[in-house]
């Protein structure tokens, strides 16, 4: 009983603590009119529950449609065999997942809470971090079945790669949403869809890098490490630029 409780607590801490720490960092990047914790945690909770559930449903539906008995993907085409793992990884991880997940996460950015343009970045990051927390929990549960070392390695790697990626990508979409809202009263029509597209592209590149070990058969371990390095660099760079943009926009405000 006690061991089971320790296990559950360890899983929850490993999955949720890093995203919450990142959320504190993002919130505190602002110095003027920081977002209230209650609103941020609602956005975080949306990402952790509604966004994850909708993504699972839509990605499962996409898989059924793409791999039904009448689909070329089920019979093989070009140089690919039916259910080829490389093709499946490209389609599901690099194309379907980024499109579905970034669109779904963007629905959690609370439009009515966007009082400044940088708020879109902050709330977008909060939604993305909530999504990352639940995704961490799912991956870490599977990793724990393979042993403590795999669990610890997975927890550390996800905390510095995919968790950061989800925050940065959804922050881009949130920025686009806020920009569109603030430009409209000034007579400028700005679409947020290009920003959503950038979030999807960032996510797709990250997943492509993270899958290099599977996609390049020459030396799976070497290319997995190269992909990990590229994924880390991409997500970290995006996170740094996101915080820099928050600071720049916040500096134009007058605290009071």
C-alpha positions as a Python dict, from the first residue, in 0.01 Angstrom:
ca = {
    (1, 'X'): (0, 0, 0),
    (2, 'X'): (274, 242, 103),
    (3, 'X'): (488, 146, -198),
    (4, 'X'): (194, 206, -431),
    (5, 'X'): (134, 550, -283),
    (6, 'X'): (502, 640, -322),
    (7, 'X'): (486, 525, -683),
    (8, 'X'): (180, 737, -762),
    (9, 'X'): (327, 1044, -590),
    (10, 'X'): (657, 998, -775),
    (11, 'X'): (476, 976, -1108),
    (12, 'X'): (268, 1288, -1040),
    (13, 'X'): (567, 1489, -919),
    (14, 'X'): (785, 1391, -1214),
    (15, 'X'): (505, 1468, -1461),
    (16, 'X'): (363, 1790, -1317),
    (17, 'X'): (639, 1969, -1123),
    (18, 'X'): (858, 2066, -1424),
    (19, 'X'): (564, 2214, -1621),
    (20, 'X'): (448, 2409, -1316),
    (21, 'X'): (799, 2544, -1261),
    (22, 'X'): (812, 2657, -1624),
    (23, 'X'): (474, 2823, -1580),
    (24, 'X'): (609, 3021, -1284),
    (25, 'X'): (909, 3124, -1495),
    (26, 'X'): (689, 3237, -1786),
    (27, 'X'): (450, 3428, -1558),
    (28, 'X'): (734, 3600, -1378),
    (29, 'X'): (887, 3711, -1707),
    (30, 'X'): (631, 3991, -1692),
    (31, 'X'): (692, 4264, -1437),
    (32, 'X'): (375, 4467, -1500),
    (33, 'X'): (30, 4326, -1439),
    (34, 'X'): (122, 3961, -1407),
    (35, 'X'): (-156, 3715, -1483),
    (36, 'X'): (-358, 3587, -1184),
    (37, 'X'): (-275, 3236, -1074),
    (38, 'X'): (-639, 3131, -1085),
    (39, 'X'): (-668, 3213, -1457),
    (40, 'X'): (-333, 3054, -1537),
    (41, 'X'): (-421, 2730, -1362),
    (42, 'X'): (-753, 2715, -1544),
    (43, 'X'): (-563, 2739, -1871),
    (44, 'X'): (-316, 2478, -1744),
    (45, 'X'): (-604, 2248, -1644),
    (46, 'X'): (-768, 2288, -1985),
    (47, 'X'): (-446, 2179, -2151),
    (48, 'X'): (-406, 1887, -1911),
    (49, 'X'): (-759, 1754, -1957),
    (50, 'X'): (-975, 1881, -2243),
    (51, 'X'): (-690, 1934, -2490),
    (52, 'X'): (-536, 1593, -2419),
    (53, 'X'): (-869, 1413, -2448),
    (54, 'X'): (-964, 1587, -2774),
    (55, 'X'): (-619, 1516, -2918),
    (56, 'X'): (-643, 1146, -2836),
    (57, 'X'): (-987, 1124, -2997),
    (58, 'X'): (-891, 1317, -3311),
    (59, 'X'): (-557, 1139, -3358),
    (60, 'X'): (-725, 801, -3312),
    (61, 'X'): (-988, 900, -3567),
    (62, 'X'): (-718, 1013, -3810),
    (63, 'X'): (-539, 681, -3768),
    (64, 'X'): (-858, 487, -3840),
    (65, 'X'): (-927, 697, -4151),
    (66, 'X'): (-572, 681, -4281),
    (67, 'X'): (-523, 310, -4219),
    (68, 'X'): (-865, 172, -4312),
    (69, 'X'): (-881, -130, -4547),
    (70, 'X'): (-934, 93, -4852),
    (71, 'X'): (-648, 331, -4779),
    (72, 'X'): (-324, 318, -4982),
    (73, 'X'): (-143, 323, -4648),
    (74, 'X'): (-297, -14, -4560),
    (75, 'X'): (-197, -178, -4888),
    (76, 'X'): (143, -25, -4939),
    (77, 'X'): (245, 222, -5210),
    (78, 'X'): (556, 364, -5373),
    (79, 'X'): (848, 211, -5185),
    (80, 'X'): (657, 160, -4860),
    (81, 'X'): (516, -167, -4732),
    (82, 'X'): (176, -180, -4557),
    (83, 'X'): (199, -29, -4209),
    (84, 'X'): (562, 63, -4268),
    (85, 'X'): (688, 202, -3932),
    (86, 'X'): (890, 479, -4097),
    (87, 'X'): (593, 601, -4298),
    (88, 'X'): (366, 569, -3995),
    (89, 'X'): (605, 778, -3785),
    (90, 'X'): (623, 1049, -4051),
    (91, 'X'): (246, 1065, -4098),
    (92, 'X'): (130, 1035, -3737),
    (93, 'X'): (414, 1200, -3542),
    (94, 'X'): (539, 1460, -3788),
    (95, 'X'): (215, 1555, -3965),
    (96, 'X'): (-103, 1450, -3780),
    (97, 'X'): (5, 1506, -3418),
    (98, 'X'): (138, 1863, -3464),
    (99, 'X'): (-171, 1972, -3659),
    (100, 'X'): (-421, 1817, -3418),
    (101, 'X'): (-247, 1904, -3093),
    (102, 'X'): (-163, 2265, -3174),
    (103, 'X'): (-512, 2336, -3302),
    (104, 'X'): (-673, 2177, -2995),
    (105, 'X'): (-439, 2353, -2751),
    (106, 'X'): (-508, 2690, -2915),
    (107, 'X'): (-876, 2654, -2822),
    (108, 'X'): (-772, 2675, -2457),
    (109, 'X'): (-624, 3026, -2482),
    (110, 'X'): (-878, 3240, -2291),
    (111, 'X'): (-964, 3526, -2526),
    (112, 'X'): (-1145, 3727, -2258),
    (113, 'X'): (-832, 3725, -2037),
    (114, 'X'): (-609, 3880, -2305),
    (115, 'X'): (-570, 4236, -2182),
    (116, 'X'): (-224, 4284, -2334),
    (117, 'X'): (-60, 4127, -2638),
    (118, 'X'): (196, 3942, -2425),
    (119, 'X'): (-89, 3776, -2236),
    (120, 'X'): (-139, 3554, -2539),
    (121, 'X'): (214, 3421, -2497),
    (122, 'X'): (169, 3362, -2125),
    (123, 'X'): (-168, 3186, -2147),
    (124, 'X'): (-62, 2990, -2454),
    (125, 'X'): (238, 2862, -2263),
    (126, 'X'): (15, 2770, -1967),
    (127, 'X'): (-216, 2561, -2188),
    (128, 'X'): (82, 2394, -2352),
    (129, 'X'): (241, 2315, -2017),
    (130, 'X'): (-81, 2157, -1891),
    (131, 'X'): (-89, 1940, -2202),
    (132, 'X'): (276, 1847, -2147),
    (133, 'X'): (209, 1749, -1785),
    (134, 'X'): (-53, 1489, -1876),
    (135, 'X'): (152, 1368, -2172),
    (136, 'X'): (446, 1330, -1931),
    (137, 'X'): (228, 1122, -1701),
    (138, 'X'): (131, 887, -1984),
    (139, 'X'): (488, 841, -2106),
    (140, 'X'): (634, 807, -1757),
    (141, 'X'): (380, 541, -1662),
    (142, 'X'): (498, 335, -1959),
    (143, 'X'): (864, 407, -1880),
    (144, 'X'): (825, 292, -1522),
    (145, 'X'): (725, -54, -1645),
    (146, 'X'): (1069, -79, -1807),
    (147, 'X'): (1259, 2, -1489),
    (148, 'X'): (1368, 288, -1265),
    (149, 'X'): (1657, 395, -1490),
    (150, 'X'): (1429, 430, -1792),
    (151, 'X'): (1179, 619, -1579),
    (152, 'X'): (1439, 867, -1451),
    (153, 'X'): (1594, 915, -1795),
    (154, 'X'): (1255, 973, -1954),
    (155, 'X'): (1153, 1218, -1681),
    (156, 'X'): (1471, 1423, -1720),
    (157, 'X'): (1466, 1427, -2100),
    (158, 'X'): (1099, 1519, -2126),
    (159, 'X'): (1139, 1799, -1873),
    (160, 'X'): (1398, 1972, -2094),
    (161, 'X'): (1260, 1888, -2439),
    (162, 'X'): (893, 1810, -2503),
    (163, 'X'): (765, 2005, -2201),
    (164, 'X'): (945, 2315, -2327),
    (165, 'X'): (826, 2247, -2681),
    (166, 'X'): (458, 2240, -2584),
    (167, 'X'): (494, 2566, -2392),
    (168, 'X'): (672, 2745, -2677),
    (169, 'X'): (454, 2619, -2962),
    (170, 'X'): (121, 2704, -2800),
    (171, 'X'): (262, 3040, -2689),
    (172, 'X'): (314, 3124, -3058),
    (173, 'X'): (-50, 3045, -3134),
    (174, 'X'): (-157, 3246, -2828),
    (175, 'X'): (49, 3541, -2947),
    (176, 'X'): (-129, 3529, -3283),
    (177, 'X'): (-469, 3521, -3113),
    (178, 'X'): (-383, 3821, -2895),
    (179, 'X'): (-238, 4014, -3188),
    (180, 'X'): (-552, 3957, -3395),
    (181, 'X'): (-773, 4074, -3108),
    (182, 'X'): (-572, 4390, -3043),
    (183, 'X'): (-528, 4493, -3405),
    (184, 'X'): (-900, 4469, -3489),
    (185, 'X'): (-1007, 4785, -3298),
    (186, 'X'): (-727, 4972, -3473),
    (187, 'X'): (-872, 4888, -3813),
    (188, 'X'): (-611, 4625, -3898),
    (189, 'X'): (-721, 4273, -3987),
    (190, 'X'): (-454, 4033, -3863),
    (191, 'X'): (-516, 3661, -3889),
    (192, 'X'): (-389, 3437, -3613),
    (193, 'X'): (-379, 3133, -3844),
    (194, 'X'): (-22, 3196, -3969),
    (195, 'X'): (92, 3187, -3606),
    (196, 'X'): (-95, 2861, -3555),
    (197, 'X'): (85, 2735, -3865),
    (198, 'X'): (419, 2836, -3712),
    (199, 'X'): (330, 2649, -3392),
    (200, 'X'): (246, 2339, -3597),
    (201, 'X'): (571, 2370, -3793),
    (202, 'X'): (777, 2405, -3476),
    (203, 'X'): (604, 2098, -3331),
    (204, 'X'): (653, 1902, -3655),
    (205, 'X'): (1026, 1981, -3668),
    (206, 'X'): (1065, 1880, -3304),
    (207, 'X'): (891, 1546, -3365),
    (208, 'X'): (1098, 1490, -3677),
    (209, 'X'): (1421, 1545, -3484),
    (210, 'X'): (1300, 1328, -3195),
    (211, 'X'): (1224, 1046, -3442),
    (212, 'X'): (1557, 1048, -3625),
    (213, 'X'): (1668, 726, -3455),
    (214, 'X'): (1365, 548, -3603),
    (215, 'X'): (1380, 717, -3942),
    (216, 'X'): (1752, 667, -4017),
    (217, 'X'): (1847, 297, -3997),
    (218, 'X'): (2221, 348, -4054),
    (219, 'X'): (2306, 396, -3687),
    (220, 'X'): (1988, 430, -3476),
    (221, 'X'): (2167, 523, -3153),
    (222, 'X'): (2384, 790, -3314),
    (223, 'X'): (2095, 947, -3499),
    (224, 'X'): (1874, 927, -3190),
    (225, 'X'): (2135, 1129, -3000),
    (226, 'X'): (2171, 1377, -3286),
    (227, 'X'): (1794, 1411, -3302),
    (228, 'X'): (1773, 1461, -2928),
    (229, 'X'): (2035, 1737, -2944),
    (230, 'X'): (1849, 1908, -3228),
    (231, 'X'): (1513, 1876, -3050),
    (232, 'X'): (1661, 2021, -2731),
    (233, 'X'): (1819, 2311, -2919),
    (234, 'X'): (1498, 2386, -3109),
    (235, 'X'): (1267, 2382, -2808),
    (236, 'X'): (1507, 2574, -2584),
    (237, 'X'): (1568, 2842, -2846),
    (238, 'X'): (1194, 2885, -2899),
    (239, 'X'): (1139, 2915, -2523),
    (240, 'X'): (1413, 3178, -2489),
    (241, 'X'): (1270, 3384, -2777),
    (242, 'X'): (921, 3353, -2630),
    (243, 'X'): (1037, 3494, -2296),
    (244, 'X'): (1233, 3767, -2472),
    (245, 'X'): (922, 3872, -2662),
    (246, 'X'): (720, 3884, -2339),
    (247, 'X'): (984, 4112, -2187),
    (248, 'X'): (988, 4340, -2492),
    (249, 'X'): (610, 4379, -2493),
    (250, 'X'): (593, 4416, -2116),
    (251, 'X'): (853, 4695, -2127),
    (252, 'X'): (613, 4910, -2331),
    (253, 'X'): (354, 4901, -2052),
    (254, 'X'): (324, 5136, -1759),
    (255, 'X'): (294, 4955, -1426),
    (256, 'X'): (21, 5074, -1202),
}
